[in-house]
C-alpha cells in the first residue's frame, strides 16, 4: 500500500505564489509517475502536471509557464505555483502511479482571493 501526505495549501492573493509538497511512503517502486490534479466546486478533477522518476514532465495548457513540477526522489514531488489566478482555486490532489495502480492523497485546499 502507498500513502501520500500533502502540504503547502492555503490562501494566496491573485498573482501570488504557493508551493505544494507531497511525500509518499509504503511500497514504492523506483520507477513511477507522480503528479498533481485539481478539482474545483462543480467541476471534474483535472490534470495539472505529472513527472516521472526520469524527470519527464507534462502540464495542462492552463498552467504552462506558471507552474513547475519537480521531485526530490522517487517518493516526493513538489508543485511551484506562480502567478496564481482565481481560476486556480481548487482542491489539489497528489497522485502516484505504478504498476497500473493509482494512489491518491487527501487533497489540499488552494484558495485564491484578494
C-alpha positions in Angstrom: 0.0 0.0 0.0 1.0 3.6 -0.6 0.2 6.6 1.4 0.6 10.2 0.2 0.8 13.2 2.5 0.3 16.7 1.1 1.2 20.1 2.5 1.5 23.7 1.4 -2.0 24.6 0.5 -3.5 27.9 1.8 -4.8 31.3 0.9 -3.0 33.5 -1.6 -3.8 36.7 -3.5 -4.1 36.8 -7.2 -0.7 37.0 -8.7 0.9 35.3 -5.7 2.7 32.0 -5.3 2.4 28.8 -3.4 4.5 25.7 -3.2 2.7 22.3 -2.7 4.6 19.3 -1.5 3.7 15.6 -1.5 5.5 12.9 0.4 4.9 9.2 -0.5 5.5 6.2 1.7 5.0 2.5 1.5 5.7 0.0 -1.2 7.0 2.4 -3.8 8.9 1.3 -6.9 11.9 3.2 -8.2 10.1 3.9 -11.4 6.7 5.7 -11.0 4.8 8.7 -12.0 3.7 11.4 -9.6 1.5 14.3 -10.3 -0.9 16.9 -9.2 -4.6 17.1 -10.1 -7.2 19.7 -9.0 -10.9 19.8 -8.6 -12.9 23.0 -8.2 -16.5 23.0 -7.0 -18.9 21.8 -9.7 -16.1 20.7 -12.0 -14.4 17.4 -12.8 -10.9 16.6 -11.5 -8.3 17.6 -14.0 -4.7 17.0 -14.5 -2.3 19.8 -13.5 1.1 18.3 -14.0 2.9 15.0 -13.8 6.5 13.9 -13.5 8.3 10.6 -13.9 11.2 9.4 -11.9 13.3 10.0 -15.1 12.2 13.7 -15.0 9.8 13.8 -17.9 7.0 16.3 -17.2 3.6 17.0 -18.6 1.5 20.1 -17.9 -2.0 21.2 -18.5 -2.1 24.1 -21.0 -3.7 26.3 -18.4 -0.7 26.2 -16.1 2.2 26.0 -18.6 4.7 28.8 -17.9 3.2 29.4 -14.4 3.5 26.1 -12.6 6.6 23.9 -12.2 6.5 20.3 -11.0 9.6 18.7 -9.6 10.6 15.8 -7.5 13.3 15.3 -4.9 13.4 11.5 -5.4 11.2 8.5 -6.1 8.9 9.4 -3.2 8.4 13.1 -3.2 7.1 15.7 -5.6 6.6 19.5 -5.4 4.4 21.9 -7.3 5.6 25.5 -7.5 2.6 27.7 -8.4 3.3 31.2 -9.6 1.1 34.0 -10.9 -1.9 32.4 -9.4 -5.3 33.2 -10.8 -8.8 33.0 -9.3 -9.5 30.0 -11.6 -6.6 28.1 -10.0 -8.6 27.9 -6.8 -9.3 24.2 -6.1 -8.5 21.2 -4.0 -5.2 19.9 -5.2 -4.5 16.2 -5.1 -1.3 14.4 -5.3 -1.2 11.1 -7.2 1.3 8.3 -7.6 1.0 5.7 -10.4 2.9 2.5 -10.6 2.2 -1.0 -11.9 -1.1 0.2 -13.4 -2.3 1.2 -9.9 -3.1 4.7 -8.7 -2.8 6.1 -5.2 -4.2 9.5 -4.1 -3.6 11.9 -1.4 -6.3 13.5 0.7 -6.2 16.8 -1.1 -5.1 20.3 0.0 -7.1 23.4 -0.5 -5.7 26.3 -2.5 -7.7 29.5 -2.2 -7.0 32.5 -4.4 -8.7 35.6 -3.2 -8.0 39.3 -2.9 
